[in-house]
Amino acid sequence: MNSKREEIHGIEDANMKKVVNVALLLMAFFLLLIGMHARAGEHAVPKPCGANLTLPENVRLRDDPAWQDTAGLPRYCRVRGKIGGRVGFEMRLPEKWNGRFMMAGCGGFCGQLLPDKEGYSNAINEALKLGYAAISQDGGHSGKSWDASFAVGDPDALALYAHKVLPVVANAGTAIATAFYQQSPRYKYYSGCSNGGRLGMMAAQRYPDLFDGIAAGGSIFDLSGNAGLWGNWLAGLAKSGGKYLLPREKLPFLKHEVMQRCDSSDGQVDGVISNPGACHVDFRTMQCGSESEAVNQCLTSTEARMLNTLYGGVKNREGKTVYPVLRYGAEHYGDIWLFGSEAAPSWGVLAANSYRKLLMHSVNESDPDSAITTDAMQTLIARSSLPALTDAVDTDLSGLNRNHTKLLMYQGLADPLIIPDPIVGYYRKAVANAGSLSALKRDARLFMVPGMGHCWEKSANAPDVFDPLVALQQWVEENKAPDYLVAKQVDDSGEVVRTRPVCAYPKLARLIEAKFPDKWQSYRCEDL
């Protein structure tokens, strides 16, 4: 009997050892998973969404934070409301966080909260897909993107729009991310285009310690020059007697004719004008030869004269050029930004008129409700205190180096709204300030994108699609300074048609392997 009990106890002990061993193996397995989870950079998230979320004192929520499961996006916690009673925001905190924070800019004169804006321009969803905690904001007011009337009589709203929105939103967003994940972001980034690009330049100049990396694209950094001088020039030429001088229906013809004359000027016939400064077009050569010609296949003498003047650069009464020229290749985007109709005015003319009104108000003068002479605009700008507040034209970028911050600037060579030459001029002055090109390139690089219009608002007929945040992250965190960006062109179905390198200024991509002109590897970055 005793031997039987001993046998039973022996079996029980053996079984118990097996159970213990299995338990130990399971525990080791779970510990391994936890270790892998931690190494992957995924951080513990409070559950439910927003539980124990301590908000900054100046933040008021619109509704309770809530988990969102949206097609095409990772699961995230949505936090939205206002900062300081003025700045509308929406922050998206992914369940699987990569330890990084990103603030997006806002376009035009802002006024709209667009957290679901597609693409890379003043948008947050592409960053969210990469695991960033990202925040979208409206610039501190509500209104149409072309309307600057929000700032009339409201200096606080104007200051927020000008640059103060940067620390206000970045600090609040960082605090929310820190409270949510129970640890501070390892890296902080900013990405914006158009006015968002201007804010990026402001961050580099006024707040170089606010972010680790700044992407500033299509920047209207010289607001008084671009919206004032160039915008006024456009508004005065594109319209006459309340009517647009060039019908939108003629733009396909105009685009075709310019491409025929300029495509080969960069040494390659590919439907992309890579060096628009090497070409000159006289629009009088496109005038109608007879009344029998199709009306949309030629220009009237008035249209040709207007286009020659428009592309000739902003001139004063003495005929001196006081602001750079519109570049050839911009015709593809003229329907949105330059030439409108009474039913659908062009955005550029609307915004230029609105900025002029704001300038007039800043010097307590009534607005004539139409374009003024270039000399009058120059005088107005010189008298106004507005440029000192809104223009990001300081070429001393030494704060970037002191704070180990990187600035990646990009600009469409075919942008008809933010014409490309001013940012090149700015960069050259920044080089002189830094002492050399190599010194500036350690902290700030400029990429001029052939064929690209304004901030991807319309698809290009050229490789222009790239994610500036990815290149910026590699530069900041891996010290991989980008000598070029790989841009792609996609068709309507999203398929990649061709790729090409976009070289860091002052280099330009040159084809070295003619057999494969649609692959970026077939090009080399060379001096202009």
Residue pairs with C-beta under 8 A, 6 or more apart in sequence:
41 97
41 98
41 99
41 131
42 96
42 97
42 98
43 97
43 99
43 181
43 182
43 183
44 181
44 182
45 77
45 93
45 95
45 97
45 180
45 181
46 52
46 53
46 180
46 182
48 67
49 65
49 66
49 67
49 77
49 78
50 64
50 65
50 66
50 77
50 79
53 65
53 79
53 176
53 179
53 180
54 179
55 61
55 175
55 176
55 179
56 83
56 171
56 172
56 175
56 176
58 83
58 84
58 85
58 172
59 81
59 82
59 83
59 172
59 176
60 81
60 82
60 85
61 79
61 80
61 81
62 80
62 81
62 82
63 80
63 81
65 77
65 78
65 79
66 77
66 78
67 75
67 76
67 77
67 78
67 95
68 75
68 76
68 77
68 78
68 92
69 75
70 76
73 125
73 128
73 129
74 94
74 95
74 96
74 128
74 129
74 131
75 94
75 95
75 96
76 92
76 93
76 94
76 95
76 128
77 92
77 93
77 95
77 180
78 90
78 91
78 92
79 90
79 91
79 92
79 93
79 176
79 180
80 88
80 89
80 90
80 91
80 115
81 88
81 89
82 88
82 89
83 89
83 137
83 168
83 169
83 172
84 168
86 140
86 141
86 156
86 157
86 160
87 137
87 138
87 139
87 140
87 160
87 165
87 168
87 169
88 113
88 137
88 138
88 142
89 113
89 135
89 136
89 137
89 138
89 169
89 172
89 173
90 113
90 115
90 135
90 136
91 133
91 134
91 135
91 136
91 173
91 176
91 177
92 115
92 124
92 125
92 128
92 133
92 134
92 135
93 133
93 176
93 177
93 180
93 181
94 128
94 131
94 132
94 133
96 131
97 131
97 133
97 181
98 130
98 131
98 132
99 185
99 186
99 187
100 131
100 132
100 133
100 185
100 186
100 187
100 188
100 189
100 473
101 132
101 133
101 134
101 135
101 173
101 174
101 177
101 185
101 187
101 188
101 189
102 124
102 127
102 132
102 133
102 134
102 135
102 188
102 189
102 190
102 191
102 469
103 134
103 135
103 137
103 166
103 169
103 170
103 173
103 188
103 189
103 190
103 191
103 211
104 122
104 123
104 124
104 127
104 134
104 135
104 136
104 137
104 190
104 191
104 192
104 196
105 122
105 190
105 191
105 192
105 193
105 194
105 195
105 196
105 197
105 199
105 200
106 112
106 114
106 122
106 137
106 138
106 139
106 192
106 195
106 196
106 199
107 121
107 122
107 145
107 193
107 194
107 195
107 196
107 455
108 144
108 145
108 146
108 194
108 195
108 347
108 351
109 139
109 143
109 144
109 145
109 146
109 147
109 148
109 150
109 161
109 195
109 351
109 354
110 138
110 139
110 140
110 141
110 143
110 145
110 161
110 195
111 138
111 139
111 141
111 142
111 143
111 144
111 145
111 147
111 150
112 138
112 142
112 143
112 145
113 136
113 137
113 138
114 122
114 123
114 136
115 124
115 125
115 136
116 125
117 123
117 124
117 125
117 136
118 125
119 126
119 456
120 126
120 191
120 193
120 456
120 466
120 467
120 468
120 469
121 192
121 193
121 194
121 196
121 217
121 218
121 455
121 456
121 457
122 136
122 191
122 192
122 193
122 194
122 196
122 455
123 136
124 132
124 134
124 135
124 136
125 134
126 467
126 469
127 134
127 189
127 191
127 469
128 134
130 469
130 470
132 189
132 469
133 173
133 176
133 177
133 180
133 181
133 185
135 169
135 172
135 173
135 176
137 165
137 169
139 160
139 161
139 165
139 195
140 157
140 160
140 161
140 165
140 168
141 150
141 157
141 160
141 161
142 150
143 149
143 150
145 347
145 351
146 347
146 350
146 351
146 354
147 350
147 354
148 351
148 354
148 355
148 357
148 358
149 354
149 357
149 358
150 157
150 161
151 157
151 158
151 161
151 358
152 357
152 358
152 361
153 361
158 389
158 390
159 389
160 168
161 390
162 202
162 389
162 390
163 199
163 202
163 206
163 207
163 389
163 390
163 392
165 199
166 190
166 199
166 202
166 203
166 206
166 207
166 210
167 207
167 210
170 188
170 190
170 210
170 211
174 184
174 185
174 188
177 184
177 185
178 184
178 185
187 212
187 213
187 473
187 476
187 477
188 210
188 211
188 212
189 211
189 212
189 213
189 214
189 215
189 469
189 472
189 473
189 476
190 199
190 200
190 203
190 210
190 211
190 213
190 214
190 215
191 200
191 214
191 215
191 468
191 469
191 472
192 198
192 199
192 200
192 215
192 216
192 217
193 216
193 217
193 218
193 219
193 455
193 456
194 217
194 218
194 219
194 220
194 417
194 418
194 454
194 455
195 220
196 216
196 217
197 216
197 217
197 218
197 219
197 220
197 221
197 409
197 418
197 455
198 216
198 219
198 220
198 221
198 223
198 390
198 392
199 216
199 392
200 214
200 215
200 216
200 217
200 219
200 407
200 409
201 216
201 219
201 221
201 392
201 409
202 392
203 210
203 211
203 214
203 216
204 214
204 216
204 392
204 397
204 399
204 400
204 405
204 407
204 444
205 392
205 394
205 396
205 397
205 399
208 397
208 399
208 400
208 402
208 403
208 405
209 399
209 403
209 405
211 405
212 404
212 405
212 406
212 476
213 405
213 406
213 407
213 408
213 472
213 473
213 475
213 476
214 405
214 406
214 407
214 408
214 472
215 408
215 410
215 468
215 469
215 472
216 407
216 408
216 409
216 410
217 409
217 410
217 411
217 455
217 468
218 410
218 411
218 412
218 415
218 417
218 418
218 454
218 455
219 392
219 409
219 411
219 418
219 423
220 226
220 227
220 418
221 391
221 392
221 393
221 422
221 423
221 426
222 391
222 392
222 393
222 422
222 426
223 355
223 387
223 390
223 391
224 359
224 381
224 384
224 386
224 387
224 390
224 391
225 323
225 381
225 391
225 422
226 418
226 419
226 422
227 351
227 352
227 355
228 355
228 356
228 359
228 377
228 380
228 381
229 314
229 322
229 323
229 374
229 377
229 378
229 381
230 314
230 323
230 352
230 419
231 348
231 349
231 351
231 352
231 353
231 355
231 356
232 352
232 356
232 371
232 372
232 374
232 377
233 310
233 314
233 323
233 371
233 374
234 310
234 338
234 348
234 349
234 352
235 348
235 349
235 352
235 353
235 356
235 370
235 371
236 370
236 371
236 372
237 245
237 306
237 309
237 310
238 244
238 245
238 246
238 306
238 310
238 338
238 339
238 340
238 346
238 348
238 349
239 245
239 349
242 342
243 342
244 339
244 340
244 341
244 342
244 346
245 302
245 303
245 306
246 254
246 303
246 306
246 307
246 334
246 339
247 296
247 339
247 341
248 334
248 335
248 339
248 340
248 341
249 296
250 296
250 299
250 303
251 331
251 334
251 335
251 339
252 296
253 286
253 296
253 297
253 298
254 286
254 299
254 307
254 331
254 334
255 331
255 332
255 334
257 281
257 286
258 273
258 281
258 328
258 329
258 331
259 271
259 273
259 329
261 279
261 281
261 328
262 273
262 276
262 279
262 281
262 328
262 329
263 269
263 270
263 271
263 272
263 273
265 273
265 275
265 276
265 278
265 279
266 272
266 273
266 274
266 275
266 278
266 450
266 508
267 510
267 511
268 274
268 511
268 517
270 517
271 461
271 462
272 329
272 450
272 451
272 461
272 462
272 463
273 279
273 327
273 328
273 329
273 413
273 414
273 450
273 451
274 413
274 450
274 451
274 508
274 509
275 450
275 508
275 528
276 327
276 328
276 329
276 413
276 414
277 327
279 328
281 311
281 328
282 308
283 299
283 303
283 304
283 305
283 307
283 308
283 311
284 301
284 304
284 305
284 308
286 298
286 299
286 304
287 298
287 299
287 300
287 301
287 304
288 298
288 299
288 300
289 298
299 307
310 326
311 325
311 326
311 328
312 321
312 325
313 321
313 323
313 324
313 325
314 321
314 322
314 323
314 324
314 374
315 321
315 322
315 374
316 322
316 374
316 375
316 378
317 373
317 374
317 375
322 374
322 378
323 422
324 419
324 421
324 422
324 425
325 419
325 421
326 416
326 419
327 413
327 414
327 419
327 420
327 421
329 413
329 414
329 450
329 451
330 338
330 414
330 415
330 416
330 419
330 453
331 416
332 414
332 453
332 458
332 460
332 461
333 414
333 415
333 416
333 417
333 453
333 454
333 457
333 458
334 416
335 346
336 346
336 347
336 454
336 457
336 458
337 346
337 347
337 348
337 416
337 417
337 454
338 346
338 348
338 349
338 416
338 417
339 346
340 346
340 349
347 417
348 416
348 417
352 371
353 369
353 370
353 371
356 367
356 371
356 372
356 377
356 380
357 367
358 386
359 380
359 381
359 384
359 386
360 366
360 367
360 380
361 367
362 384
362 385
362 386
363 380
363 383
363 384
372 380
381 387
393 426
395 426
395 429
395 430
395 432
395 433
396 430
396 433
397 407
397 430
397 433
397 434
397 440
397 443
397 444
398 433
398 434
399 405
400 406
400 407
400 443
400 444
401 442
401 443
405 443
406 443
406 444
406 472
406 475
406 476
407 443
407 444
407 445
408 444
408 445
408 447
408 468
408 471
408 472
408 475
408 482
409 423
409 427
409 444
409 445
409 446
409 447
410 446
410 447
410 448
410 449
410 468
410 485
410 502
411 418
411 420
411 423
411 446
411 447
411 448
411 449
411 452
412 418
412 420
412 449
412 451
412 452
412 453
412 454
412 455
412 464
413 420
413 448
413 449
413 450
413 451
413 452
414 450
414 451
414 452
414 453
414 460
414 462
415 452
415 453
415 454
416 453
416 454
417 454
418 454
420 448
423 446
424 446
424 448
424 505
427 440
427 444
427 446
427 505
430 440
430 444
431 437
431 440
433 440
434 440
437 506
441 481
441 504
442 481
445 481
445 482
445 504
445 505
446 504
446 505
447 482
447 484
447 485
447 502
447 503
447 504
447 505
448 502
448 505
449 464
449 487
449 502
450 462
450 464
450 500
450 502
450 509
451 460
451 461
451 462
451 463
451 464
452 460
452 462
452 464
453 460
453 464
456 464
456 465
459 490
460 489
461 489
462 489
462 500
463 487
463 488
463 489
463 498
463 499
463 500
463 502
463 520
464 487
464 489
465 487
465 488
465 489
465 490
466 485
466 486
466 487
466 488
466 502
468 485
471 482
471 485
474 480
474 482
475 481
475 482
482 504
483 503
483 504
483 507
483 525
484 501
484 502
484 503
484 504
484 507
484 509
484 525
485 501
485 502
486 499
486 500
486 501
486 502
486 520
487 499
487 500
487 501
487 502
487 520
488 496
488 497
488 498
488 499
489 496
489 497
489 498
489 499
489 500
490 496
490 497
491 497
497 518
498 517
498 518
498 519
499 518
499 519
499 520
500 509
500 520
500 523
501 509
501 520
501 523
501 525
502 509
503 509
503 525
504 525
506 527
506 528
507 525
507 526
507 527
507 528
508 525
508 526
508 527
508 528
509 523
509 524
509 525
509 526
510 523
510 524
510 525
510 526
511 517
511 522
511 523
512 522
512 523
512 524
513 519
513 521
513 522
513 523
514 522
515 522
516 522
